[in-house]
């Protein structure tokens, strides 16, 4: 490798595979290096929302190798990120996130040190939207009850509700929110959208009505279901709190596929116990994994899954394509896609 080659650190373990490394080695001006993990390192189930001290629990045996890789890295593609990032990676110029989240990079100091951050927004939107629709159908069509009757060998009818003409509120009209809108409009649903940039005269093809953040409670009161798809930024922490839940209808469904920090889980548990809302579909929690003692596991009307709303059958390849195209742009000194303005998003 030339001494002038850009040192690209692969901190996302799936990209350690030879097929990905070969494509990077074939790209002129690039030296790919791997941020190693233990042979049996378990990283995939660990929430990336908080930076980890080095070495992380899944890379205890390779601390020295990781230290050297980080010291050399000029760009890194990763999901989890070390704390004190720029102390550990002083040459770092660009971070490519392997997911849509960005809070871990901000917490690790990327904005303070002027490091460019891009994410993989849009890659998971289609499969996550499919998941949202599937879960809503599960509730409205009473599939869970029908399954219980089957298990008990009870031939009892479980008539469900029509989806047509239901009003869906989507908090955050990014890639995921827009994909949810597209699919639910196929069911003839009315879509309300909450968007930071909403203002008088602003319209969106993905919403029949747009609301500003300060109109959240007004929007919530109109909805049969509310889908949380906004980023985890300081202003969205516990966006769905006791007051927001009280603004919802008693027959409404809350769906969270964003980050657990957007929902006050204590307030949600209380709301479910008191019948404030009808159901809560939760794929994300704060913290993760969800505590085995949490009441959310057992409350009727709560649907828990382990941060798995995205389908992974094509995920790694699709994320790599975003990264690879951005890398080509970076080498050519062109604008990258999915650049995050951490300051505008409220991060210090």
Secondary structure as UniProt FT lines:
FT   TURN            3..4
FT   STRAND          6..10
FT   HELIX           13..16
FT   HELIX           18..25
FT   TURN            28..29
FT   STRAND          30..34
FT   TURN            39..40
FT   TURN            44..45
FT   HELIX           57..62
FT   HELIX           63..72
FT   STRAND          75..78
FT   HELIX           85..88
FT   TURN            90..91
FT   STRAND          94..97
FT   HELIX           103..107
FT   TURN            108..114
FT   STRAND          116..118
FT   TURN            121..124
FT   HELIX           125..140
FT   TURN            141..142
FT   HELIX           143..151
FT   TURN            152..153
FT   TURN            164..165
FT   STRAND          167..171
FT   HELIX           175..185
FT   TURN            186..188
FT   STRAND          190..194
FT   TURN            196..197
FT   TURN            200..201
FT   TURN            205..206
FT   STRAND          209..211
FT   HELIX           213..215
FT   HELIX           216..220
FT   TURN            221..222
FT   STRAND          225..228
FT   HELIX           234..236
FT   TURN            237..238
FT   HELIX           242..247
FT   TURN            250..251
FT   STRAND          253..256
FT   HELIX           260..262
FT   HELIX           265..274
FT   STRAND          279..282
FT   TURN            292..293
FT   HELIX           295..297
FT   TURN            300..301
FT   STRAND          302..304
FT   TURN            313..314
FT   HELIX           315..331
FT   TURN            332..333
FT   TURN            342..346
//
